[in-house]
Amino acid sequence: MHKKVNLPIKICPVCLRPFTWRKKWEKNWLEVKYCSKRCAGQHRA
């Protein structure tokens, strides 16, 4: 059974919440800064 342990974690600079690596970010994890589109939009405002 695969368990999601030891996944990389980052802190969102907008909401200050931790978020973990997701499959959709596999190729650009180093560039990911925000936990969601909402936080990315708030940062630009």
N, C-alpha and C positions, 0 to 999 in steps of 0.2 A: 504494500500500500504506500502510495506517495503522500508524504506529508509536507506541508509548506513550512519548512523550517529553514533558517539561515538565508532568507531572501534579503537582498539589500534594502535598506530603508533610507529615505530622505525626509527632511522637514520642509513643508510648504512655507515659503516666506510670507505669504499673505495671511493664511489662517493659523499658521504655526502648528499644524497637526502633522504627525508622522504619516507617511504613506509608503507602501512597499512596492517592490518591483512587480510589474504585470507583463504578461505575455505580449500585449500590444506595444509595449515600450522596449521590447527585446533589442531592436536594432539601434535605438537612439536613447538609451537609458542615461547616458552621460549628458545629453542635452535637456532632459526632462527637469523642469524646475518647479512646476506647480502640480498640485494633486488633482485638479479638475479644470475644465474650461471656464467655469465660473471664477475660480481664483485667478486664472490667467487674464480674464477680462477685467477683473477688479484691479489688478496690478497696473494695467494700461491706463485706467481711468484717473 
